[in-house]
Amino acid sequence: MEEVPIPQDTGSAGTQQPLAGELVQVNKESPLKGLPIAQKIEGLAATHSRSMGGEVAANLFAGCFAQLSHDLESTKQELTGIREQLKQSQADLSTASQKCAVFEDREKREPQHRLLKNFCIFTGTIFLGIGIDLFRNSFNTLGYITGGLGVLLLVFGWIHPR
């Protein structure tokens, strides 16, 4: 059998060190740590099982109470999540209500804006026509002024700020 060749480039710098030898210890906590009543019942079942109807009944009672306590904790966590969603929904509703109020205000003012816009376009066209007619009849200064006013009214009517 042939020998396996030694690779020339291993891809390693050779600076790796062996593990320190100490692993992190994990402390296992009781699932009933934050539930003092469940801990007391579990303790009573372990030490005074006869007073709770015997070993089987005491363990059954402690198990039922531990399950109810666990259900209570999970329900509290779900409720916390639902409350956060409710706060977010209320904030979204508030934002949507503000936008709706702005749009309703714009909608109420739209007929006034349209009337002003149409009036500016109508009078601008008339002034522009009069200005052109005055310019043709050799009233140059008055024609420029009237025509310029007409152009300004037309531009204001087309590009009206909201």
Secondary structure as UniProt FT lines:
FT   TURN            31..34
FT   HELIX           36..47
FT   HELIX           50..52
FT   HELIX           55..136
FT   TURN            137..138
FT   HELIX           140..158
//
